[in-house]
């Protein structure tokens, strides 16, 4: 009986030992060459093992740049194509197979173990190329600010510069996390300094028709809407000028507002122009419709 128990125990021991995955000695070791990003993968299919290794590299990038990196796997003409993309819209770059190296490939018990690596300089170079892509557009905006002759920038300038810089700032963080040097750093610093300023303007209104209470209500609405885009200050030749003209008409059953507005830079160039025509049964409803249209039109201009 004891012999049977011993044989059963030995059989379970052999089975349990044989089920343990055997790894190559290098598979879980730390790589010392800091000029590369490394990844490892395993599968009973070599191509899948390579993909897992690339996925591991993506994880290393994700940890380095504090972004979530996804790898999309596509099969094209029986050739494996892997693309690393950030799910927040930042393209780290298509990493083709010829950019990757597989210094170690080993098969143990029909399982393939793969080590993949890619030079950090390749990714850093791609990220710097992404930064350089925006340089022309940024310089065009800076030149536009300069030609306005104002000491501040417009909401449109600020919006577009902020969009470009949000991408560039992330690329810069990625490059620095990978130990690289950011290109066009002086320009980046200059733009960040410009963005410390707020769009500033003063405005004047020229009114016809209506009555005193109508004017005060509309002026309060104008100030409220313009303050969403500008820091409104007193008259100054070095800040933007908003010129409003509106006509208020009243009948027994309705109130109408015909409104025209121009925003001018300090060279007297019109950079935004709009007209609004609303009609409602009372002044408050008319102003509500007027405010909504004015905000939408300015916002559309800013984002265009």
DAKAMO-V538528 format. One record per residue. N is the residue number from 1. RES is the residue in one small letter. PSI is psi in radians with two decimals (none if undefined). OMEGA is omega as a letter, one per 30 degrees, with the letter a starting at -180 (none if undefined). BURIAL is I if it has 9 or more other ideal C-beta (glycine too) atoms within 8 Angstrom, else O. Layout:
N/RES/PSI/OMEGA/BURIAL
N/RES/PSI/OMEGA/BURIAL
This chain:
1/x/-0.79/l/O
2/x/-0.61/l/O
3/x/-0.70/l/O
4/x/-0.79/l/O
5/x/-0.69/a/O
6/x/-0.70/l/O
7/x/-0.72/l/O
8/x/-0.80/l/O
9/x/-0.73/a/O
10/x/-0.66/l/O
11/x/-0.80/l/O
12/x/-0.65/l/O
13/x/-0.77/a/O
14/x/-0.76/a/O
15/x/-0.77/a/O
16/x/-0.64/l/O
17/x/-0.67/a/O
18/x/-0.34/a/O
19/x/-0.18/l/O
20/x/2.24/a/O
21/x/2.31/l/O
22/x/2.19/a/O
23/x/2.57/l/I
24/x/2.70/a/O
25/x/-0.51/a/O
26/x/-0.23/a/O
27/x/-0.70/a/I
28/x/0.17/a/O
29/x/2.77/l/O
30/x/2.31/l/O
31/x/2.44/a/O
32/x/-0.25/a/O
33/x/1.76/a/O
34/x/-0.09/l/O
35/x/-0.12/l/O
36/x/2.74/l/I
37/x/2.30/a/I
38/x/2.66/l/I
39/x/2.67/l/I
40/x/2.66/l/I
41/x/2.75/l/I
42/x/2.55/l/I
43/x/2.84/l/I
44/x/0.03/l/O
45/x/2.27/a/O
46/x/-0.78/a/I
47/x/-0.69/l/O
48/x/-0.62/l/I
49/x/-0.69/l/I
50/x/-0.71/l/I
51/x/-0.73/l/I
52/x/-0.64/l/I
53/x/-0.72/l/I
54/x/-0.67/l/I
55/x/-0.64/l/I
56/x/-0.66/l/I
57/x/-0.75/l/I
58/x/-0.66/l/I
59/x/-0.68/l/I
60/x/-0.72/l/I
61/x/-0.74/a/I
62/x/-0.74/l/I
63/x/-0.62/a/O
64/x/-0.71/a/I
65/x/0.05/l/I
66/x/0.72/l/O
67/x/2.71/l/I
68/x/2.11/a/O
69/x/2.29/l/I
70/x/2.56/l/I
71/x/2.18/l/I
72/x/2.33/a/O
73/x/2.14/a/O
74/x/2.52/l/O
75/x/1.97/a/O
76/x/2.03/l/O
77/x/0.69/l/O
78/x/0.23/l/O
79/x/2.27/a/O
80/x/2.20/l/I
81/x/2.24/a/I
82/x/2.33/a/I
83/x/2.21/l/I
84/x/2.15/l/I
85/x/2.56/l/I
86/x/2.40/a/I
87/x/0.02/l/O
88/x/0.29/l/O
89/x/0.10/l/O
90/x/2.08/a/I
91/x/1.86/l/O
92/x/-0.34/l/I
93/x/2.55/l/I
94/x/2.07/l/O
95/x/1.73/a/I
96/x/2.81/a/O
97/x/-0.54/a/O
98/x/-0.13/l/O
99/x/-0.28/a/O
100/x/2.63/l/I
101/x/2.54/l/O
102/x/1.39/a/I
103/x/-0.41/a/O
104/x/2.15/l/I
105/x/2.21/a/I
106/x/2.50/l/O
107/x/2.22/l/O
108/x/2.13/l/O
109/x/0.82/l/O
110/x/0.32/l/O
111/x/2.25/l/I
112/x/2.33/l/I
113/x/2.24/a/I
114/x/2.39/l/I
115/x/2.19/l/I
116/x/2.68/l/I
117/x/2.72/l/I
118/x/2.47/l/I
119/x/2.34/l/O
120/x/-0.57/a/I
121/x/-0.54/l/O
122/x/-0.79/l/I
123/x/-0.73/l/I
124/x/-0.74/l/I
125/x/-0.72/l/O
126/x/-0.74/l/I
127/x/-0.70/l/I
128/x/-0.60/l/I
129/x/-0.65/l/O
130/x/-0.69/l/I
131/x/-0.81/a/I
132/x/-0.48/a/I
133/x/-0.53/a/O
134/x/-0.12/a/I
135/x/-0.79/a/I
136/x/-0.80/l/O
137/x/-0.71/l/I
138/x/-0.77/l/I
139/x/-0.61/l/I
140/x/-0.70/l/O
141/x/-0.76/l/I
142/x/-0.67/l/I
143/x/-0.63/l/O
144/x/-0.70/l/I
145/x/-0.77/a/I
146/x/-0.75/a/O
147/x/-0.33/l/O
148/x/-0.36/a/I
149/x/0.20/l/O
150/x/2.69/l/I
151/x/0.02/l/O
152/x/-3.02/l/I
153/x/2.84/l/I
154/x/2.85/l/I
155/x/-0.59/l/I
156/x/-0.77/l/I
157/x/-0.84/a/I
158/x/-0.73/a/I
159/x/-0.87/a/I
160/x/-0.72/l/I
161/x/-0.71/a/I
162/x/-0.67/l/I
163/x/-0.84/l/O
164/x/-0.75/a/I
165/x/-0.49/l/I
166/x/-0.64/l/O
167/x/-0.78/a/I
168/x/-0.68/l/I
169/x/-0.68/l/I
170/x/-0.75/l/I
171/x/-0.73/a/I
172/x/-0.74/l/I
173/x/-0.71/l/I
174/x/-0.80/a/I
175/x/-0.81/a/I
176/x/-0.66/l/I
177/x/-0.52/l/I
178/x/0.09/l/I
179/x/0.31/a/O
180/x/3.07/l/I
181/x/2.26/a/O
182/x/2.26/l/I
183/x/2.73/l/O
184/x/0.62/a/I
185/x/-0.64/a/O
186/x/-0.73/l/O
187/x/-0.73/l/I
188/x/-0.78/l/I
189/x/-0.69/a/O
190/x/-0.76/a/I
191/x/-0.72/l/I
192/x/-0.60/l/I
193/x/-0.75/l/O
194/x/-0.69/a/I
195/x/-0.16/l/I
196/x/-0.38/a/O
197/x/2.63/l/O
198/x/2.48/l/O
199/x/2.29/a/I
200/x/2.46/a/I
201/x/2.82/l/I
202/x/2.82/a/I
203/x/2.75/l/I
204/x/2.55/a/I
205/x/2.46/l/I
206/x/2.11/a/O
207/x/2.56/l/I
208/x/2.60/l/O
209/x/-3.01/l/O
210/x/-2.82/l/I
211/x/3.00/a/O
212/x/-0.76/a/O
213/x/-0.60/l/O
214/x/-0.78/a/I
215/x/-0.83/a/I
216/x/-0.65/l/O
217/x/-0.77/a/I
218/x/-0.72/l/I
219/x/-0.69/l/I
220/x/-0.66/l/O
221/x/-0.73/l/I
222/x/-0.83/a/I
223/x/-0.72/l/I
224/x/-0.76/a/I
225/x/-0.74/a/I
226/x/-0.55/l/I
227/x/-0.25/l/I
228/x/-0.27/a/O
229/x/-0.48/a/I
230/x/2.70/l/I
231/x/1.86/a/O
232/x/2.16/a/I
233/x/-3.09/l/O
234/x/2.95/a/O
235/x/2.33/a/O
236/x/2.25/a/O
237/x/-0.17/a/O
238/x/0.28/l/O
239/x/2.94/a/I
240/x/2.65/a/I
241/x/2.22/l/I
242/x/2.08/a/I
243/x/2.08/a/I
244/x/2.41/l/I
245/x/2.19/l/I
246/x/2.67/a/I
247/x/2.24/a/I
248/x/2.19/l/I
249/x/2.44/a/I
250/x/2.41/l/I
251/x/-3.11/l/O
252/x/-0.58/a/O
253/x/-0.03/a/O
254/x/2.84/l/I
255/x/2.29/l/I
256/x/2.54/l/I
257/x/2.10/l/I
258/x/2.08/a/I
259/x/2.43/l/I
260/x/2.43/a/I
261/x/2.44/l/I
262/x/2.44/l/I
263/x/2.21/a/I
264/x/2.55/l/I
265/x/-3.03/a/I
266/x/-0.01/l/I
267/x/0.20/l/O
268/x/0.37/l/O
269/x/2.33/l/O
270/x/2.08/a/O
271/x/-0.25/l/I
272/x/2.39/l/I
273/x/2.43/l/O
274/x/2.83/l/I
275/x/2.55/a/O
276/x/2.37/l/I
277/x/1.95/a/O
278/x/2.70/l/I
279/x/2.31/l/O
280/x/3.09/a/I
281/x/-0.33/l/O
282/x/2.92/a/O
283/x/-0.66/a/I
284/x/-0.73/l/O
285/x/-0.68/l/I
286/x/-0.73/l/I
287/x/-0.68/l/I
288/x/-0.77/l/O
289/x/-0.71/l/I
290/x/-0.82/a/I
291/x/-0.77/a/I
292/x/-0.73/l/O
293/x/-0.70/a/I
294/x/-0.81/l/I
295/x/-0.81/a/I
296/x/-0.70/a/O
297/x/-0.72/l/I
298/x/-0.74/a/I
299/x/-0.70/l/O
300/x/-0.73/l/O
301/x/-0.80/a/I
302/x/-0.71/a/I
303/x/-0.05/a/O
304/x/none/none/O
